[in-house]
Amino acid sequence: MDIKVLKYFVQVAKDQSYTRAAEHLFLSQPALSKLIKKLERELKVPLFRVQKNGVYLTDYGEQFYRRVVPIISEFDSLSAFVETMHSAPVGRLKLGVTPMIASLYVVDIVTNFNRQWPDIELQLIEDGSRALRKMLLDGSLDLALGITGASFPDLQDTVLFKDEMVVIASVDNPLSRYDSVTFEQLENQKFNLYTYTSALSHQITERCVKAGFLPKVNISSSKVNFMLQMTECDRGICILPRPYAVQSHLSPKVKIIYLKETFPWEGTLMQNANTYKTYIVKLFERFVVRYFEDKRLGINKCEIT
């Protein structure tokens, strides 16, 4: 039973005329009559009785009409439901973020996103990139903002930004004499390092090993401010993303030292490639990509439509 034919039936009942109903429906009168007759054969009952002064519902037609009208109304509301879902989405998004990205960007992202989509609840889970990737795989997260690192076959990464890592050392540390250093020059330093679940911890260790040594760890922590405070006291060095070092208003007791070899810091939007993307997930994905595009262009306010 076709919904269009049901709408044709209702139009004939309202107009009490095949001719007027055909005009409203932009159909020929014979074609409309044929479709109604087919509906009657399908139901095995007469729906209309034709008289000289018009077309009227039979007792079957009246009962059928009462049932069909709310069905058509519900059917028509489906398209309105989708439009409403797109214009004013409601729901929840579970978002994983690394501490570094959280401190640099997440307040701005969440504020702008919430301003445009106030009925979407963002549940934030903070952890290292490696831990966030595992949560994406087991379905605990919808999306995650982390850094590029160890890849997983079922995860999809979208690179959002690229920058570099820098060394932070106390001004009392002999390293502070230099504006740039190699990793080999860090061999005798003690490191204030990120926790094991952080991709940066593994990347820094790999760089040290490549330079021919294992890093001597002073402390490991997920709290970057604590790492910096230890560095200010000349209790080890730390390696941070340049944007964090620049935006953190570092103490005059420390110095930023650049690395001579490339050590990129790349932010990425991570997601499970094998899971269904809800409309809210797609919306946030587009929003975040545009946010970092706008930052590259020097646009402060991000508006996604």
Phi, psi and omega in degrees: 000121186272135178299328179296317180296323176297321177294324177296318179301314180296321180295319178297318180297321180289316184278341183054035181196130176292324183293310181294320179296320179298322179295317179295328184267357182058044176237162172281151181298318178297321180295320179294316179300320181296319180293321179293320178298322178295321178296319179295321178294323179294321180275343180065029175215153175281136179258332181232150169241129184266125177237172183297325183264008177155184181244127186233153179290143170278179176298323174296317181298320180296316178294320179296318180301315181300327180276328186285320185303310178295330178295316179296318179299317179294320179297315180294332180288344181297316179294324177294325178298316180294318179298318179295320179299324180283322184279329181219068184296144179233134178162198186224142177232125178266112187243125174266142179219146173279153181305320183294312180293325178300315183289331183273319193232334195294323179300315180295317180297310184296320180298312180292320180294315181294328179296323181273327184231073188293343183265009175258121179271127177258118175261115185261132175238121184258128178192177177287160184302320181296317179293322180296322179297320179295323178293326175295320181292325181268005175085009181284341181233153173271316181214164176212145174252114182216207177237158179296148182183219180302128183267151176237137185304326185268002181254146179245129179249136172241111182292127184259325181202161178225134176213207183218161177267149178226159177267138174245126181224152176295148178294344177274351179280135179305336178298334185295349176290341186257149173270336177211149183220165172260167177294329179301328180287351182264002188302322185266006180274154170263141187254133165267105196246158176288160179294165186299329182286353180274134176295328180296323178301315180291321181293320178294317179299317179299321178295319179297314180300318178299328179277356173103017179208161172264137182292137174275113186271122175279302173219155171237136186204154173269355182262106184294323180299323178294319177300318180293320180297320177296322180293320178302325180278010182060035175252067178100170177248165171223157179243120186234159170297139182305316181302322180292317181297320182288320186274351186273002181051062185301151177297147175294354179279355180233164180227143174274126179238127183276155178266136182289324177268153182294127174227086186288149172240110185242123176273144184218150171264118185253141177206158178280119184289345186259005181254155179292135178268114176289166178300321181294320177298315179297321181297313180293322179301311179297320181299312184293318178300314179295323180303312182284332172297316180294323178297321178296328181271358179081021178266128184277322186259127181256123178235120180250134177241000000 
